[in-house]
Amino acid sequence: MAESSLYPEKQNDALLTEKLPEAIKHPEKTQSIGWQLLLSLANLVVWISIFPTFQILLPDQIAALDPANKVTLLAAISLPGGIAAILGNLLAGALSDRTTSRFGRRRPWILGGAISSAASLVLLAFSPSIALLALGVILFQFCVNLIIASLAALVPDQVPVRQRATVSGFAGLALPLGTIVGLTLVAQAIKATQLLYFVLSAVLLVVLTFYVFFIKDAVLPAGTLPPISLGQFLAGFFRPLRSRDFTFTWIGRILVIFGYYTVVGYLLFYLQDVVHYDKIFPGQTSAQGVALFQLISTGILIIATIISGIISDRLQRRKAFVIAAALIIVVSLIIIALFPVWPMMLTAAGILGLGFGILLSGDLALQTQVLPDQRDRGKDLGIQNTANLILQVLVPLVVALVLALIHSYAALFIFGAILTCIGAMFIFPIRSVR
């Protein structure tokens, strides 16, 4: 069956002409630079809370409790945490689509997610055992993804197609900037684990509370969408996968981002066990090496994201940018795999930043343009977001398996490069977006 017959709303501009509430119409108003910066700030504090937790704090806490099994335990904790993240993302997207609060559809979920995420970080601060760490990770992953799904849905809700790569770039910059700011806090400013958790919790809660009171969020009048049964609600998560372009985008994202996640997720262990950063630079820690790697990567990434976003919007092309980004990431992975020496690591950091920067501006724009039904933006974009979350489950398992069987980080990164190339191939056949 043709894709257009599955989703009649894609055949015309009915959502522009029907007398529908603003909340579910195609957005036409160009968003100001202030709006974009606020969205970037909201995403920034989310990633500031995530990256130090999973790249430094959690691995260090696990290593302190059981250094001999640190890789296996990190994988074991990441699995239920990743499942919780997927559930949080999907539920927030789907339920916020149908939320009829007078505060709008997305804002209640952003605020609720901020409060519960802050509480989860405090729990992690007071976790003296592997079991409590696992519980804290599960709760934090579920709650923080309530925020991520709701913030992502604001882009198709309020940004016209002609502006989406630029806005996606601003939103995407939050990820690398959050990484570098968060890791700088760990490596340079705040080295006490509990204190850092408290700071991350407070910053997340304060900034997002400020954000929800300063942005507009159109109200969905009660009764606009028909009531649905539990069976229809659950079936709605599978219906978008009948769209060819939607599914190819989702699979391609999983494969392309796999390689990037192997680097950022295990860079600390790689510097410790292979590059031997602590021995090369006595008196410094591998966490400082991670921070420097991210600093170089982020500097180039910022420039690449902004420039590629502007060009993508002017050309109204998305696929070429995503494919080019994937191939550049492959080059970085190969360098890291074959040349595990510090100068080459810094070179790879720059190349990785270039590739991921281009990906950030084009990827979200592409996702929003393959959504099958604009009435289900939050749910369908939440499904796309599961590409990142599935990797949080798969990457630790694959890493643990490769290191257990082959004992080689080089093999892991080459495998990641191959998957990234395959992911780029899934982007080529997409028809509805140039």
N, C-alpha and C positions, 0 to 999 in steps of 0.2 A: 504493500500500500504506500502511496506517495506520502512524503512527510507533510505536505501542505494539507492533505485530507485529514491527517491526524490532528492537526492544529489549525482550524479554519482562521483563527485570528491572525495568522501570519500571511494570509492572502491579501489583506488590505490594511488600511489604516483605521480600522473601526474604533480602536481605542482612542484615537484622536478626535473622532467625530461624534461618537456616542455621548449621550449625556450621563457620563460616569463620574463618580467622585474623583477628585484630584489624586487621591492616593493610588489609584490603579490606572491612570492615564499615562501615556507616553510623555515623559518630561520634555519640555521645549525651552525652558528658561536657562540661559547660560549662567553657570555658577561663577561667582566672584572669586578672586584670589584669596580673600578672607575666608570664604566657605571652604575652599580647598585646604588652606592651612589648618583650619580647625579640625577637619577630617583627618589630616595627617597627624596632628597632635594627639587626637584620640587614639588612633592606631599606634602611635609612637609609644604611649605609656603601656599599652597592652604588650608590645614586643619587648619593652624594657623589663617588664615583669617575667616574660617567658624565657628569654635567652639566657640570662645569668642563672636562672633556676635550673634549666636543663643542660646547659653547657658546662657550668662550673659548680654550682652549689650542690645539686643532686649527685653528680659523679663524685665529688669530694666527700660528701656525706657517706655514700656507699663505700668508697675506698677506705674511709676511716673505720667503718664497721666491719668490712670483710674484704681486705685488699686482694686476696687470692682469687676471689670470684667476682670482681667488680664488673667485668664485661657481661657475664652471664646474668648477674643480678640487675644490671641496668636494663638488659633486654626483657627480663621477667617483669620488672616494674613498668616498663614502657608499654607492654602489651595491653594490660587492662586500662592503663591511662589513655592509650590511643583509642580504644573502644569507647571509653567514656567521652572523649573529645568528639568522636563521630556522632554519638547520640546527642550530645549537647548542640552541635552545629545543626544537625537535621531538625531537631525539635524546635530550636529557636527560630530557624528560617520558616518552617511550616506554620508554627503557631503565631508568629508575629505577622505573617501574611493575613491572618484572620482576626487579629487583635483590634478591638473597637474602642480602646481606651481614649478618653478625651485628651490624653497626652500624645496620641499618635500610635503608630504601629510598632516602631522600632525603639523609641526612647525608653519605654518601660523595661524592655529586655536588656538594654545597655546598662541601665542603672541597677537592675536586679543582679545582672552578671557581675558588675563591679563590686557590689557589696559582698556577694558570696565568694568571689575570687580573692578579695582581700582577706576574708576569714580563712580561706584555705591556705594562703601563704603563711599566716600566723601559725596554723597547725603544723606546717612543714618546719617552721622555726623551732618548734618544741617536740620534734620527732626523734626519740633516742634509739629507735629500732628500725629494722628493715620493714616490718609490718606497718608501722605508723607512717613511714615514708611512703609506702605504697598507697595507703589510704589517702594521704594528703595529695599525692599526685593524681589519683583518680578524681577526687573532688575538684582540684584546681583545673584539671583538663576539661571536665564537664562545664564548670562555671565560666571559665575564660572563653570558651567557645560560644557561649550565649552572646558574649560581646562581639566576638569576631564575625559571627553570622549576621548580626544585626547591623554592624557598621558596614559590612560588604553590601548588604541589601540597599543601603542608602544611595549607592552609585546608580544602579538602574532605576531606582525610585525617583531621583532628583537631578540626574545628569543626562543631557541630550547626547545622542550617539556621536554627534560631530565633535564632542569635547571629551569623550571617555578615555582616550589614551593618555591625554594630559592629566586628567583628574586621577586616573589609575596610577600614573607615575607619582603624583604627590602622595597618594595613599600608600603606594608601594615603598616609597622612601622610608616610611616608618619602620619597616622591617630591618634594613641594614643600620639605620640610625639608632634604632632601639637596641640592636646588637652591640654596636660600638659603645654607646652610652652605658648600657648595662654591664658590659664586660670591663669598661673602665672603672666603674664603681667597684667591681670585684677586685680587679688587679691593682688599682692605684688608690682609691679613696676609702672604701669601707671593706675591711678584710674580716671583720667579725661576722660569722654566718647569721646569727640571730638578728643582729642589728640590721643587716642588709635586707633580710626578709621583711622586717618591720618598715623599712624605708620604701621598699617596693610596694608593699601593701598600702601604705599611706598615699603615695604618689598616684597609684592606680585609682584609688577611691576618690581623691580630691579632684583630679583632672577630669575624670569621666562624669562626676556630679556636676561640675562646672559646664561640661560640654552639653549634657542633656537639657540644661536650662537655657542654653543660648542658641540652639539650633531649632529650626522649624521641622515639624514632622506631620504631614497631612493626616487628618483623622479619617478613618474608614467608618462610615455610618453603619450602625447595626442593621442587619438585614440585607446589606448590599450583596454579600455572597451567600448562596444557599447553604443550609446546614448539611453536614455530611456525617455518615456513620464512621465507626472506627475502621471498618473494612475499607471504605473509600479513602479514608485518611492514609492508611498504610499503603494502599495500592498507588496512591499519588506519588510515592517515592520511586516507583518503578516506571511510571508512565513516561517521564521525560527520556528514559533510555531507549524508547522506541524511535526517537529522533536521531538520525544518523550523525548529523553534525554535532549535536550535543554529546553523544557517546564518544565520537572520535576525539573531541576536545578533552573530555574527561580522561580517557585512556592516555592520550598524548601527554597531558599534564603529569600524570602519575610517573610515566617513564622519564620525561625530561627532568623533573625535579629530583628524581631518585639520586642522580649523581651529586647534585648540590648538597643534598641532605647527608650523604656519606662523609662529605668534607666537614660541614659545619657541626655535625653531630659528634664526630670522633676526632676532631682536630686536636683537642687537648691530649688524648691518649696517643695520637700519632706523634705529636711533638715530644711526648715523654718517652715513648717506647722505640721509636724509629729514628727521628731526627736528633734526639737526645739534647734538647734545647737547654736543659739545666746544666749539662756538662760544657756545652759550647759557651754559655754565658753564665759563669759562676756568680752566685748572688742574686740571680733572677729566677723567676718561676716560669713554668710552661704557660701558666695563665697569662703572664705578660706577653709571651710570644703569640698567644691566641689574639690578644688585644691588638698587637701591632699588625698581624695578618689582617684582621678585620678592619683596622684603620685604613690601610692601603686599599683593600677591596672596596670599602665604603666610599672613599674619596672618588675613585673612578666611577663607581656605581651611580653616585648622585648625578654626575655630569651626563653619563650615558642614559640614565632614566629620563631626565628632563628633555634632553635633545631628541632622543628617539620618540618620546611621547608627542612632542610638538610635530615632528616630521610625520609620524603615523597618523595624526589627526588631519594634517594638511593633505596627505595622500589618500586618507580614508582606507588604509590597508593595515591588516593585522597579521596575517599568516606569515608573510615574509620576515617580519620582525621576530616572531616567535621561533621560526625555523633557524634564522641566523643566530639567535641567542643560544639555542640548543647546541649548535655546532661550536660556538665559542666556548661554552662550558666544557665540551668534550676535550678541547685543546688543553684547558686548565687541568682537567682530571689526568690526562696523559702525562703532563709535566710532573704533577705531584707523585704519580705512580712510579715513574722512571727515574726521577732525580730528587731523592729525599734529602736534599741538602738545603740549608737555610736560605742562601741567595736565590735558588730556584723556587723555593716556597714563596718568597716575596714576589717573584715574577708571576707565578701562578695566581697569587692573590689579586694582582691587577687584572689579569685576564678573566678570572672568575667574576670580578666586579663588573667588568665590561659586559660579559654575557648575561649575568643575572640582572643587571640594570636594564638592558634592552628587554629582557623577559618581563620585568615588573610592569613596564608601561604597556606592553602589548597583550599580555596574558589576561589580565582582568577585563580589558576592553573586549577581547575575543569572547571570553566567557559570557559577558552580558549580552552579546549580540547573537548568541546561539540559544538563548533561553526560549523554550517552546511556547510558554504562556506567560504574558506579562502580569496576569493576576496572581501567579505563583512565583514571583521573582525571588522572594526570600527562600522558599523551599528549594527551588531549582538551583539557585546559586549556592545554597547549602550543600546540595549534592555535588556540585563542582568542587566546593571547598573540601569535600572528603578526600579528594586526591592528595592534599597535603597531609591529612590526618591518617589515611591508610598507610602512608609512608612512615609515620611515627610508629606504627605497629610493625611494618615489614622491614624497615631499615635495620633496627636493632637485631631482629631475628636473622637477617641475611648476614649482617656483620659478624654476629656470634658464630654462625655456621661456617662462614669462610675462614675466620680466624682459628676455629677449632679444627677444621679439616686441612687447611693449607698453611695456616700461620703466616699469611702474607697480606699486608695492607695494599701492596701493589696490585695483586690480583683483584682485590675488592674494588679499587678505583678504576681498573680497566673494565671490569664488569659493569660498573656504573656508567662508564663512557659508552659502552655498547648499548645499554638500555636507553640512554639519552638519545643516541642516534636513531634508534627504533621509534622513540617517542616523536621525534621530528617528522618521521615518515607518516605518522597518523595525522599530522596537521595538513599535509598536502591535499588530501581528498575532500576537505571541507568545502562545501559549495556555496553556502548562504552568506559567507563573509569573504571578502577579498584579502 
